[in-house]
Amino acid sequence: MNHPACPFLSPSERLPASCREKLAEKTHRYERLLNTARTSVTPAPDPSTPLFLLATRTLEVADAYAGRGAWLSGEDGLEDALAAFSYGHGWLDAGTRAGLFVIHAERDIFTV
C-alpha cells in the first residue's frame, strides 16, 4: 500500500525576519508559562497507586519538553522551542484535567 508522504518530515519553512522578534517574545512567554505551571502542581494520587506513577511520569515528560525547549531556544531554533514549551504545558494541563495533579498556585493557567 502506498502512503502519502508525511508533511512533518521535511523541514518547516522559516519565518520572515520581520516576525522573528514576535516569535522570540512568544517563545519566552511560553517558557515562563511552562515553568510556572510546573511549579504550580504536585501529584494528587496516593504514592502507593499506579496513578501516582502516571502523574510523576507526566511531570517527567513536561520537564523533558522544558529542557528541550531551553536547548532549542537559540535564534535558529525558536519555532521548535515554542513547540516544545507548548507541548510541555499541554501535558501538565491534560494531567490537571485528568485529576493527576493538585494545583497549588496560578490556577488560571490551566483549563480546569
Backbone atoms as SQL, in Angstrom:
CREATE TABLE atoms (id INTEGER PRIMARY KEY, chain TEXT, resi INTEGER, resn TEXT, atom TEXT, x REAL, y REAL, z REAL);
INSERT INTO atoms VALUES
  (1, 'A', 1, 'MET', 'N', 0.851, -1.174, 0.000),
  (2, 'A', 1, 'MET', 'CA', 0.000, 0.000, 0.000),
  (3, 'A', 1, 'MET', 'C', 0.897, 1.236, 0.000),
  (4, 'A', 2, 'ASN', 'N', 0.577, 2.183, -0.835),
  (5, 'A', 2, 'ASN', 'CA', 1.335, 3.428, -0.933),
  (6, 'A', 2, 'ASN', 'C', 0.726, 4.489, -0.028),
  (7, 'A', 3, 'HIS', 'N', 1.516, 5.008, 0.884),
  (8, 'A', 3, 'HIS', 'CA', 1.046, 6.045, 1.799),
  (9, 'A', 3, 'HIS', 'C', 1.557, 7.397, 1.331),
  (10, 'A', 4, 'PRO', 'N', 0.755, 8.442, 1.498),
  (11, 'A', 4, 'PRO', 'CA', 1.254, 9.780, 1.139),
  (12, 'A', 4, 'PRO', 'C', 2.398, 10.177, 2.062),
  (13, 'A', 5, 'ALA', 'N', 3.257, 11.005, 1.538),
  (14, 'A', 5, 'ALA', 'CA', 4.391, 11.482, 2.335),
  (15, 'A', 5, 'ALA', 'C', 3.892, 12.293, 3.526),
  (16, 'A', 6, 'CYS', 'N', 4.547, 12.123, 4.627),
  (17, 'A', 6, 'CYS', 'CA', 4.186, 12.879, 5.830),
  (18, 'A', 6, 'CYS', 'C', 4.706, 14.310, 5.703),
  (19, 'A', 7, 'PRO', 'N', 3.825, 15.309, 5.830),
  (20, 'A', 7, 'PRO', 'CA', 4.276, 16.697, 5.667),
  (21, 'A', 7, 'PRO', 'C', 5.171, 17.176, 6.802),
  (22, 'A', 8, 'PHE', 'N', 5.232, 16.433, 7.890),
  (23, 'A', 8, 'PHE', 'CA', 6.018, 16.868, 9.041),
  (24, 'A', 8, 'PHE', 'C', 7.455, 16.360, 9.006),
  (25, 'A', 9, 'LEU', 'N', 7.785, 15.533, 8.020),
  (26, 'A', 9, 'LEU', 'CA', 9.134, 15.001, 7.947),
  (27, 'A', 9, 'LEU', 'C', 10.115, 15.956, 7.287),
  (28, 'A', 10, 'SER', 'N', 9.600, 16.870, 6.482),
  (29, 'A', 10, 'SER', 'CA', 10.502, 17.819, 5.830),
  (30, 'A', 10, 'SER', 'C', 10.652, 19.054, 6.709),
  (31, 'A', 11, 'PRO', 'N', 11.775, 19.754, 6.580),
  (32, 'A', 11, 'PRO', 'CA', 11.969, 20.951, 7.413),
  (33, 'A', 11, 'PRO', 'C', 10.882, 21.987, 7.147),
  (34, 'A', 12, 'SER', 'N', 10.454, 22.642, 8.193),
  (35, 'A', 12, 'SER', 'CA', 9.431, 23.669, 8.031),
  (36, 'A', 12, 'SER', 'C', 10.046, 24.925, 7.431),
  (37, 'A', 13, 'GLU', 'N', 9.204, 25.708, 6.808),
  (38, 'A', 13, 'GLU', 'CA', 9.679, 26.979, 6.265),
  (39, 'A', 13, 'GLU', 'C', 10.003, 27.913, 7.416),
  (40, 'A', 14, 'ARG', 'N', 11.025, 28.697, 7.256),
  (41, 'A', 14, 'ARG', 'CA', 11.406, 29.652, 8.285),
  (42, 'A', 14, 'ARG', 'C', 10.550, 30.901, 8.155),
  (43, 'A', 15, 'LEU', 'N', 10.290, 31.507, 9.272),
  (44, 'A', 15, 'LEU', 'CA', 9.512, 32.743, 9.288),
  (45, 'A', 15, 'LEU', 'C', 10.319, 33.887, 8.700),
  (46, 'A', 16, 'PRO', 'N', 9.631, 34.858, 8.119),
  (47, 'A', 16, 'PRO', 'CA', 10.345, 36.045, 7.639),
  (48, 'A', 16, 'PRO', 'C', 11.004, 36.774, 8.812),
  (49, 'A', 17, 'ALA', 'N', 12.060, 37.479, 8.515),
  (50, 'A', 17, 'ALA', 'CA', 12.813, 38.202, 9.548),
  (51, 'A', 17, 'ALA', 'C', 11.924, 39.160, 10.325),
  (52, 'A', 18, 'SER', 'N', 10.912, 39.706, 9.679),
  (53, 'A', 18, 'SER', 'CA', 10.029, 40.666, 10.346),
  (54, 'A', 18, 'SER', 'C', 9.231, 40.025, 11.484),
  (55, 'A', 19, 'CYS', 'N', 9.117, 38.714, 11.480),
  (56, 'A', 19, 'CYS', 'CA', 8.342, 38.011, 12.518),
  (57, 'A', 19, 'CYS', 'C', 9.219, 37.423, 13.619),
  (58, 'A', 20, 'ARG', 'N', 10.525, 37.484, 13.478),
  (59, 'A', 20, 'ARG', 'CA', 11.426, 36.846, 14.433),
  (60, 'A', 20, 'ARG', 'C', 11.301, 37.429, 15.845),
  (61, 'A', 21, 'GLU', 'N', 11.164, 38.738, 15.943),
  (62, 'A', 21, 'GLU', 'CA', 11.069, 39.365, 17.267),
  (63, 'A', 21, 'GLU', 'C', 9.812, 38.902, 17.999),
  (64, 'A', 22, 'LYS', 'N', 8.701, 38.854, 17.282),
  (65, 'A', 22, 'LYS', 'CA', 7.450, 38.400, 17.892),
  (66, 'A', 22, 'LYS', 'C', 7.558, 36.922, 18.286),
  (67, 'A', 23, 'LEU', 'N', 8.199, 36.126, 17.439),
  (68, 'A', 23, 'LEU', 'CA', 8.394, 34.715, 17.756),
  (69, 'A', 23, 'LEU', 'C', 9.255, 34.552, 19.008),
  (70, 'A', 24, 'ALA', 'N', 10.312, 35.330, 19.121),
  (71, 'A', 24, 'ALA', 'CA', 11.183, 35.256, 20.300),
  (72, 'A', 24, 'ALA', 'C', 10.404, 35.616, 21.563),
  (73, 'A', 25, 'GLU', 'N', 9.596, 36.669, 21.498),
  (74, 'A', 25, 'GLU', 'CA', 8.797, 37.084, 22.660),
  (75, 'A', 25, 'GLU', 'C', 7.812, 35.984, 23.044),
  (76, 'A', 26, 'LYS', 'N', 7.144, 35.409, 22.052),
  (77, 'A', 26, 'LYS', 'CA', 6.151, 34.373, 22.326),
  (78, 'A', 26, 'LYS', 'C', 6.819, 33.110, 22.886),
  (79, 'A', 27, 'THR', 'N', 7.970, 32.771, 22.352),
  (80, 'A', 27, 'THR', 'CA', 8.695, 31.596, 22.839),
  (81, 'A', 27, 'THR', 'C', 9.073, 31.767, 24.304),
  (82, 'A', 28, 'HIS', 'N', 9.584, 32.924, 24.657),
  (83, 'A', 28, 'HIS', 'CA', 9.971, 33.169, 26.054),
  (84, 'A', 28, 'HIS', 'C', 8.745, 33.225, 26.971),
  (85, 'A', 29, 'ARG', 'N', 7.629, 33.732, 26.446),
  (86, 'A', 29, 'ARG', 'CA', 6.393, 33.759, 27.239),
  (87, 'A', 29, 'ARG', 'C', 5.922, 32.331, 27.528),
  (88, 'A', 30, 'TYR', 'N', 5.986, 31.451, 26.532),
  (89, 'A', 30, 'TYR', 'CA', 5.577, 30.068, 26.732),
  (90, 'A', 30, 'TYR', 'C', 6.554, 29.316, 27.634),
  (91, 'A', 31, 'GLU', 'N', 7.821, 29.675, 27.585),
  (92, 'A', 31, 'GLU', 'CA', 8.788, 29.073, 28.505),
  (93, 'A', 31, 'GLU', 'C', 8.426, 29.438, 29.947),
  (94, 'A', 32, 'ARG', 'N', 8.103, 30.702, 30.176),
  (95, 'A', 32, 'ARG', 'CA', 7.692, 31.131, 31.523),
  (96, 'A', 32, 'ARG', 'C', 6.394, 30.438, 31.936),
  (97, 'A', 33, 'LEU', 'N', 5.455, 30.301, 30.999),
  (98, 'A', 33, 'LEU', 'CA', 4.188, 29.629, 31.283),
  (99, 'A', 33, 'LEU', 'C', 4.433, 28.192, 31.727),
  (100, 'A', 34, 'LEU', 'N', 5.271, 27.472, 30.990),
  (101, 'A', 34, 'LEU', 'CA', 5.569, 26.085, 31.347),
  (102, 'A', 34, 'LEU', 'C', 6.268, 26.010, 32.701),
  (103, 'A', 35, 'ASN', 'N', 7.239, 26.862, 32.936),
  (104, 'A', 35, 'ASN', 'CA', 7.945, 26.848, 34.224),
  (105, 'A', 35, 'ASN', 'C', 7.008, 27.171, 35.384),
  (106, 'A', 36, 'THR', 'N', 6.106, 28.119, 35.179),
  (107, 'A', 36, 'THR', 'CA', 5.126, 28.455, 36.213),
  (108, 'A', 36, 'THR', 'C', 4.179, 27.288, 36.455),
  (109, 'A', 37, 'ALA', 'N', 3.712, 26.677, 35.373),
  (110, 'A', 37, 'ALA', 'CA', 2.805, 25.536, 35.502),
  (111, 'A', 37, 'ALA', 'C', 3.484, 24.395, 36.250),
  (112, 'A', 38, 'ARG', 'N', 4.742, 24.162, 35.935),
  (113, 'A', 38, 'ARG', 'CA', 5.468, 23.052, 36.560),
  (114, 'A', 38, 'ARG', 'C', 5.604, 23.241, 38.069),
  (115, 'A', 39, 'THR', 'N', 5.808, 24.468, 38.502),
  (116, 'A', 39, 'THR', 'CA', 5.956, 24.708, 39.940),
  (117, 'A', 39, 'THR', 'C', 4.611, 24.880, 40.641),
  (118, 'A', 40, 'SER', 'N', 3.524, 24.872, 39.879),
  (119, 'A', 40, 'SER', 'CA', 2.192, 25.084, 40.451),
  (120, 'A', 40, 'SER', 'C', 1.449, 23.798, 40.758),
  (121, 'A', 41, 'VAL', 'N', 1.994, 22.648, 40.362),
  (122, 'A', 41, 'VAL', 'CA', 1.280, 21.386, 40.550),
  (123, 'A', 41, 'VAL', 'C', 2.142, 20.359, 41.275),
  (124, 'A', 42, 'THR', 'N', 1.451, 19.448, 41.958),
  (125, 'A', 42, 'THR', 'CA', 2.083, 18.272, 42.556),
  (126, 'A', 42, 'THR', 'C', 1.161, 17.085, 42.302),
  (127, 'A', 43, 'PRO', 'N', 1.699, 15.874, 42.309),
  (128, 'A', 43, 'PRO', 'CA', 0.854, 14.701, 42.079),
  (129, 'A', 43, 'PRO', 'C', -0.271, 14.603, 43.111),
  (130, 'A', 44, 'ALA', 'N', -1.464, 14.299, 42.638),
  (131, 'A', 44, 'ALA', 'CA', -2.629, 14.170, 43.515),
  (132, 'A', 44, 'ALA', 'C', -2.813, 12.752, 44.066),
  (133, 'A', 45, 'PRO', 'N', -2.531, 11.697, 43.281),
  (134, 'A', 45, 'PRO', 'CA', -2.807, 10.347, 43.781),
  (135, 'A', 45, 'PRO', 'C', -1.900, 9.937, 44.937),
  (136, 'A', 46, 'ASP', 'N', -2.371, 8.986, 45.698),
  (137, 'A', 46, 'ASP', 'CA', -1.577, 8.399, 46.774),
  (138, 'A', 46, 'ASP', 'C', -0.320, 7.768, 46.167),
  (139, 'A', 47, 'PRO', 'N', 0.837, 7.964, 46.791),
  (140, 'A', 47, 'PRO', 'CA', 2.085, 7.428, 46.236),
  (141, 'A', 47, 'PRO', 'C', 2.110, 5.910, 46.031),
  (142, 'A', 48, 'SER', 'N', 1.245, 5.183, 46.691),
  (143, 'A', 48, 'SER', 'CA', 1.246, 3.725, 46.546),
  (144, 'A', 48, 'SER', 'C', 0.416, 3.243, 45.359),
  (145, 'A', 49, 'THR', 'N', -0.172, 4.162, 44.590),
  (146, 'A', 49, 'THR', 'CA', -1.055, 3.763, 43.495),
  (147, 'A', 49, 'THR', 'C', -0.372, 3.905, 42.132),
  (148, 'A', 50, 'PRO', 'N', -0.859, 3.157, 41.150),
  (149, 'A', 50, 'PRO', 'CA', -0.335, 3.307, 39.786),
  (150, 'A', 50, 'PRO', 'C', -0.569, 4.710, 39.218),
  (151, 'A', 51, 'LEU', 'N', -1.621, 5.381, 39.656),
  (152, 'A', 51, 'LEU', 'CA', -1.876, 6.737, 39.163),
  (153, 'A', 51, 'LEU', 'C', -0.791, 7.719, 39.597),
  (154, 'A', 52, 'PHE', 'N', -0.185, 7.467, 40.747),
  (155, 'A', 52, 'PHE', 'CA', 0.927, 8.315, 41.178),
  (156, 'A', 52, 'PHE', 'C', 2.095, 8.177, 40.199),
  (157, 'A', 53, 'LEU', 'N', 2.359, 6.953, 39.776),
  (158, 'A', 53, 'LEU', 'CA', 3.414, 6.718, 38.790),
  (159, 'A', 53, 'LEU', 'C', 3.098, 7.455, 37.486),
  (160, 'A', 54, 'LEU', 'N', 1.845, 7.419, 37.066),
  (161, 'A', 54, 'LEU', 'CA', 1.439, 8.148, 35.860),
  (162, 'A', 54, 'LEU', 'C', 1.636, 9.653, 36.045),
  (163, 'A', 55, 'ALA', 'N', 1.278, 10.167, 37.204),
  (164, 'A', 55, 'ALA', 'CA', 1.456, 11.601, 37.471),
  (165, 'A', 55, 'ALA', 'C', 2.934, 11.981, 37.436),
  (166, 'A', 56, 'THR', 'N', 3.785, 11.178, 38.057),
  (167, 'A', 56, 'THR', 'CA', 5.215, 11.512, 38.055),
  (168, 'A', 56, 'THR', 'C', 5.801, 11.378, 36.657),
  (169, 'A', 57, 'ARG', 'N', 5.325, 10.419, 35.890),
  (170, 'A', 57, 'ARG', 'CA', 5.800, 10.272, 34.503),
  (171, 'A', 57, 'ARG', 'C', 5.364, 11.477, 33.671),
  (172, 'A', 58, 'THR', 'N', 4.168, 11.972, 33.909),
  (173, 'A', 58, 'THR', 'CA', 3.690, 13.153, 33.193),
  (174, 'A', 58, 'THR', 'C', 4.555, 14.364, 33.532),
  (175, 'A', 59, 'LEU', 'N', 4.940, 14.502, 34.792),
  (176, 'A', 59, 'LEU', 'CA', 5.855, 15.581, 35.179),
  (177, 'A', 59, 'LEU', 'C', 7.206, 15.432, 34.481),
  (178, 'A', 60, 'GLU', 'N', 7.687, 14.196, 34.371),
  (179, 'A', 60, 'GLU', 'CA', 8.962, 13.958, 33.686),
  (180, 'A', 60, 'GLU', 'C', 8.885, 14.354, 32.216),
  (181, 'A', 61, 'VAL', 'N', 7.764, 14.053, 31.574),
  (182, 'A', 61, 'VAL', 'CA', 7.591, 14.432, 30.169),
  (183, 'A', 61, 'VAL', 'C', 7.588, 15.952, 30.036),
  (184, 'A', 62, 'ALA', 'N', 6.857, 16.634, 30.908),
  (185, 'A', 62, 'ALA', 'CA', 6.826, 18.101, 30.873),
  (186, 'A', 62, 'ALA', 'C', 8.220, 18.674, 31.110),
  (187, 'A', 63, 'ASP', 'N', 8.955, 18.093, 32.049),
  (188, 'A', 63, 'ASP', 'CA', 10.327, 18.541, 32.312),
  (189, 'A', 63, 'ASP', 'C', 11.225, 18.314, 31.095),
  (190, 'A', 64, 'ALA', 'N', 11.028, 17.188, 30.421),
  (191, 'A', 64, 'ALA', 'CA', 11.829, 16.900, 29.225),
  (192, 'A', 64, 'ALA', 'C', 11.550, 17.926, 28.128),
  (193, 'A', 65, 'TYR', 'N', 10.278, 18.271, 27.939),
  (194, 'A', 65, 'TYR', 'CA', 9.948, 19.297, 26.945),
  (195, 'A', 65, 'TYR', 'C', 10.518, 20.652, 27.345),
  (196, 'A', 66, 'ALA', 'N', 10.512, 20.967, 28.636),
  (197, 'A', 66, 'ALA', 'CA', 11.103, 22.231, 29.095),
  (198, 'A', 66, 'ALA', 'C', 12.599, 22.258, 28.788),
  (199, 'A', 67, 'GLY', 'N', 13.273, 21.161, 29.053),
  (200, 'A', 67, 'GLY', 'CA', 14.700, 21.081, 28.767),
  (201, 'A', 67, 'GLY', 'C', 14.994, 21.164, 27.286),
  (202, 'A', 68, 'ARG', 'N', 14.190, 20.479, 26.493),
  (203, 'A', 68, 'ARG', 'CA', 14.378, 20.521, 25.037),
  (204, 'A', 68, 'ARG', 'C', 14.138, 21.926, 24.516),
  (205, 'A', 69, 'GLY', 'N', 13.090, 22.569, 25.002),
  (206, 'A', 69, 'GLY', 'CA', 12.805, 23.935, 24.572),
  (207, 'A', 69, 'GLY', 'C', 13.930, 24.885, 24.923),
  (208, 'A', 70, 'ALA', 'N', 14.467, 24.747, 26.128),
  (209, 'A', 70, 'ALA', 'CA', 15.579, 25.610, 26.546),
  (210, 'A', 70, 'ALA', 'C', 16.799, 25.372, 25.661),
  (211, 'A', 71, 'TRP', 'N', 17.051, 24.125, 25.329),
  (212, 'A', 71, 'TRP', 'CA', 18.191, 23.783, 24.483),
  (213, 'A', 71, 'TRP', 'C', 18.016, 24.340, 23.066),
  (214, 'A', 72, 'LEU', 'N', 16.771, 24.343, 22.574),
  (215, 'A', 72, 'LEU', 'CA', 16.495, 24.787, 21.205),
  (216, 'A', 72, 'LEU', 'C', 16.293, 26.287, 21.075),
  (217, 'A', 73, 'SER', 'N', 16.210, 27.014, 22.167),
  (218, 'A', 73, 'SER', 'CA', 15.746, 28.398, 22.092),
  (219, 'A', 73, 'SER', 'C', 16.760, 29.403, 21.567),
  (220, 'A', 74, 'GLY', 'N', 17.799, 28.928, 20.932),
  (221, 'A', 74, 'GLY', 'CA', 18.697, 29.842, 20.230),
  (222, 'A', 74, 'GLY', 'C', 17.990, 30.433, 19.018),
  (223, 'A', 75, 'GLU', 'N', 18.591, 31.376, 18.370),
  (224, 'A', 75, 'GLU', 'CA', 17.968, 32.105, 17.258),
  (225, 'A', 75, 'GLU', 'C', 17.416, 31.182, 16.170),
  (226, 'A', 76, 'ASP', 'N', 18.123, 30.099, 15.860),
  (227, 'A', 76, 'ASP', 'CA', 17.677, 29.223, 14.775),
  (228, 'A', 76, 'ASP', 'C', 16.683, 28.158, 15.222),
  (229, 'A', 77, 'GLY', 'N', 16.397, 28.062, 16.499),
  (230, 'A', 77, 'GLY', 'CA', 15.507, 27.012, 16.970),
  (231, 'A', 77, 'GLY', 'C', 14.249, 27.506, 17.643),
  (232, 'A', 78, 'LEU', 'N', 13.905, 28.771, 17.439),
  (233, 'A', 78, 'LEU', 'CA', 12.760, 29.338, 18.165),
  (234, 'A', 78, 'LEU', 'C', 11.450, 28.623, 17.858),
  (235, 'A', 79, 'GLU', 'N', 11.226, 28.254, 16.595),
  (236, 'A', 79, 'GLU', 'CA', 9.973, 27.572, 16.251),
  (237, 'A', 79, 'GLU', 'C', 9.857, 26.258, 17.014),
  (238, 'A', 80, 'ASP', 'N', 10.944, 25.495, 17.023),
  (239, 'A', 80, 'ASP', 'CA', 10.928, 24.209, 17.709),
  (240, 'A', 80, 'ASP', 'C', 10.877, 24.374, 19.227),
  (241, 'A', 81, 'ALA', 'N', 11.525, 25.405, 19.742),
  (242, 'A', 81, 'ALA', 'CA', 11.472, 25.676, 21.184),
  (243, 'A', 81, 'ALA', 'C', 10.049, 26.023, 21.605),
  (244, 'A', 82, 'LEU', 'N', 9.380, 26.858, 20.815),
  (245, 'A', 82, 'LEU', 'CA', 7.991, 27.215, 21.114),
  (246, 'A', 82, 'LEU', 'C', 7.115, 25.970, 21.137),
  (247, 'A', 83, 'ALA', 'N', 7.313, 25.084, 20.169),
  (248, 'A', 83, 'ALA', 'CA', 6.536, 23.841, 20.138),
  (249, 'A', 83, 'ALA', 'C', 6.807, 23.005, 21.385),
  (250, 'A', 84, 'ALA', 'N', 8.059, 22.889, 21.784),
  (251, 'A', 84, 'ALA', 'CA', 8.402, 22.089, 22.964),
  (252, 'A', 84, 'ALA', 'C', 7.770, 22.666, 24.227),
  (253, 'A', 85, 'PHE', 'N', 7.877, 23.979, 24.417),
  (254, 'A', 85, 'PHE', 'CA', 7.275, 24.601, 25.600),
  (255, 'A', 85, 'PHE', 'C', 5.758, 24.417, 25.592),
  (256, 'A', 86, 'SER', 'N', 5.175, 24.539, 24.426),
  (257, 'A', 86, 'SER', 'CA', 3.732, 24.396, 24.293),
  (258, 'A', 86, 'SER', 'C', 3.290, 22.962, 24.613),
  (259, 'A', 87, 'TYR', 'N', 4.008, 21.980, 24.077),
  (260, 'A', 87, 'TYR', 'CA', 3.694, 20.579, 24.367),
  (261, 'A', 87, 'TYR', 'C', 3.857, 20.275, 25.852),
  (262, 'A', 88, 'GLY', 'N', 4.908, 20.799, 26.458),
  (263, 'A', 88, 'GLY', 'CA', 5.126, 20.569, 27.883),
  (264, 'A', 88, 'GLY', 'C', 3.967, 21.068, 28.722),
  (265, 'A', 89, 'HIS', 'N', 3.504, 22.276, 28.408),
  (266, 'A', 89, 'HIS', 'CA', 2.352, 22.808, 29.138),
  (267, 'A', 89, 'HIS', 'C', 1.114, 21.971, 28.849),
  (268, 'A', 90, 'GLY', 'N', 0.975, 21.508, 27.622),
  (269, 'A', 90, 'GLY', 'CA', -0.166, 20.663, 27.264),
  (270, 'A', 90, 'GLY', 'C', -0.227, 19.390, 28.098),
  (271, 'A', 91, 'TRP', 'N', 0.920, 18.781, 28.349),
  (272, 'A', 91, 'TRP', 'CA', 0.957, 17.583, 29.185),
  (273, 'A', 91, 'TRP', 'C', 0.500, 17.892, 30.605),
  (274, 'A', 92, 'LEU', 'N', 0.976, 18.999, 31.148),
  (275, 'A', 92, 'LEU', 'CA', 0.566, 19.369, 32.506),
  (276, 'A', 92, 'LEU', 'C', -0.914, 19.714, 32.558),
  (277, 'A', 93, 'ASP', 'N', -1.386, 20.422, 31.556),
  (278, 'A', 93, 'ASP', 'CA', -2.791, 20.804, 31.513),
  (279, 'A', 93, 'ASP', 'C', -3.685, 19.568, 31.410),
  (280, 'A', 94, 'ALA', 'N', -3.296, 18.626, 30.554),
  (281, 'A', 94, 'ALA', 'CA', -4.066, 17.383, 30.433),
  (282, 'A', 94, 'ALA', 'C', -4.047, 16.609, 31.751),
  (283, 'A', 95, 'GLY', 'N', -2.905, 16.609, 32.418),
  (284, 'A', 95, 'GLY', 'CA', -2.813, 15.927, 33.710),
  (285, 'A', 95, 'GLY', 'C', -3.709, 16.543, 34.765),
  (286, 'A', 96, 'THR', 'N', -3.826, 17.868, 34.755),
  (287, 'A', 96, 'THR', 'CA', -4.715, 18.507, 35.733),
  (288, 'A', 96, 'THR', 'C', -6.168, 18.171, 35.424),
  (289, 'A', 97, 'ARG', 'N', -6.514, 18.160, 34.152),
  (290, 'A', 97, 'ARG', 'CA', -7.896, 17.827, 33.772),
  (291, 'A', 97, 'ARG', 'C', -8.236, 16.380, 34.113),
  (292, 'A', 98, 'ALA', 'N', -7.231, 15.511, 34.069),
  (293, 'A', 98, 'ALA', 'CA', -7.444, 14.096, 34.380),
  (294, 'A', 98, 'ALA', 'C', -7.408, 13.817, 35.883),
  (295, 'A', 99, 'GLY', 'N', -7.110, 14.828, 36.688),
  (296, 'A', 99, 'GLY', 'CA', -7.066, 14.651, 38.131),
  (297, 'A', 99, 'GLY', 'C', -5.749, 14.115, 38.657),
  (298, 'A', 100, 'LEU', 'N', -4.704, 14.158, 37.829),
  (299, 'A', 100, 'LEU', 'CA', -3.402, 13.657, 38.267),
  (300, 'A', 100, 'LEU', 'C', -2.667, 14.624, 39.176),
  (301, 'A', 101, 'PHE', 'N', -3.056, 15.905, 39.141),
  (302, 'A', 101, 'PHE', 'CA', -2.328, 16.921, 39.896),
  (303, 'A', 101, 'PHE', 'C', -3.243, 17.757, 40.767),
  (304, 'A', 102, 'VAL', 'N', -2.674, 18.226, 41.863),
  (305, 'A', 102, 'VAL', 'CA', -3.286, 19.255, 42.690),
  (306, 'A', 102, 'VAL', 'C', -2.643, 20.562, 42.253),
  (307, 'A', 103, 'ILE', 'N', -3.463, 21.571, 41.991),
  (308, 'A', 103, 'ILE', 'CA', -2.944, 22.880, 41.594),
  (309, 'A', 103, 'ILE', 'C', -2.811, 23.726, 42.851),
  (310, 'A', 104, 'HIS', 'N', -1.587, 24.148, 43.150),
  (311, 'A', 104, 'HIS', 'CA', -1.320, 24.937, 44.352),
  (312, 'A', 104, 'HIS', 'C', -1.262, 26.431, 44.080),
  (313, 'A', 105, 'ALA', 'N', -1.026, 26.811, 42.849),
  (314, 'A', 105, 'ALA', 'CA', -0.879, 28.231, 42.505),
  (315, 'A', 105, 'ALA', 'C', -1.212, 28.418, 41.029),
  (316, 'A', 106, 'GLU', 'N', -1.480, 29.639, 40.656),
  (317, 'A', 106, 'GLU', 'CA', -1.686, 30.005, 39.247),
  (318, 'A', 106, 'GLU', 'C', -2.741, 29.142, 38.553),
  (319, 'A', 107, 'ARG', 'N', -3.857, 28.934, 39.210),
  (320, 'A', 107, 'ARG', 'CA', -4.917, 28.094, 38.654),
  (321, 'A', 107, 'ARG', 'C', -5.388, 28.573, 37.281),
  (322, 'A', 108, 'ASP', 'N', -5.279, 29.872, 37.038),
  (323, 'A', 108, 'ASP', 'CA', -5.783, 30.441, 35.790),
  (324, 'A', 108, 'ASP', 'C', -4.988, 30.023, 34.552),
  (325, 'A', 109, 'ILE', 'N', -3.833, 29.392, 34.699),
  (326, 'A', 109, 'ILE', 'CA', -3.083, 28.964, 33.518),
  (327, 'A', 109, 'ILE', 'C', -3.424, 27.536, 33.100),
  (328, 'A', 110, 'PHE', 'N', -4.398, 26.940, 33.781),
  (329, 'A', 110, 'PHE', 'CA', -4.870, 25.604, 33.440),
  (330, 'A', 110, 'PHE', 'C', -6.321, 25.691, 32.986),
  (331, 'A', 111, 'THR', 'N', -6.766, 24.712, 32.203),
  (332, 'A', 111, 'THR', 'CA', -8.120, 24.750, 31.651),
  (333, 'A', 111, 'THR', 'C', -9.135, 23.988, 32.485),
  (334, 'A', 112, 'VAL', 'N', -8.866, 23.796, 33.767),
  (335, 'A', 112, 'VAL', 'CA', -9.824, 23.092, 34.631),
  (336, 'A', 112, 'VAL', 'C', -10.911, 24.036, 35.096);
